[in-house]
């Protein structure tokens, strides 16, 4: 058993680096076959299980449940919940997490949000529109950087929410 992901990936990386000198479709297929036989199947299975875990969690712990009298704090917490759902959907590669908990749930339970849906759509759209500025702001706060794969999931959420307005 491998102790780290790097140890697990090292043989694949070494093979890819070796084949870079002769990048043929045959060599690509060799690597693809090896990846499919090991890594890709396990990753897909892991993501699917992770998605199920997230869905089970939200069945018992509804999002947008932050209680406060301060509307600005509630709006901020709502946005954090939207973004957390986007993050989970990205990691699990599963838009149904967004469909169920970031779209259907707040649309069917309007009282869970501090503001009307269009206000959130505008705020989330501004993140999509100015993704680089959003990333810079996160990094400045020491919160790291989100993978670029997150942006399409956020755009998906904005488009779906926009259709509900």
C-alpha angles and dihedrals in degrees: 000000000000120000096205138027089240091059090050094048097042097088091050093047091048091051092048091049090049092050093049087086089062109028101184129153087246091057091045089052091051091055092042091052092050092047093048091049093054124003106029096050092047092047092050091048091047093049092049092051091046090052091052090051092052092049092049090051094052092049087065100029110043118206123240090039098130110131120210140130091226108092094197091055091048092049090051091049090048090053090048089053091050090050093046089053090050089051092050092047090051094048093047092039087228124128091186087080087062093042093053104037110018098038115019098034099054092038092054093040103041093169091070092072123072093217137029117279096254091064091057092044089054092049094046092045089054089057091051091046094049101030094151093054090049090052091048091051091051092049092048089055089050093247096125127230130298117230115259087241086075095068097071090051090051090048088050090053093048092049093048094046090047090057089056094057 
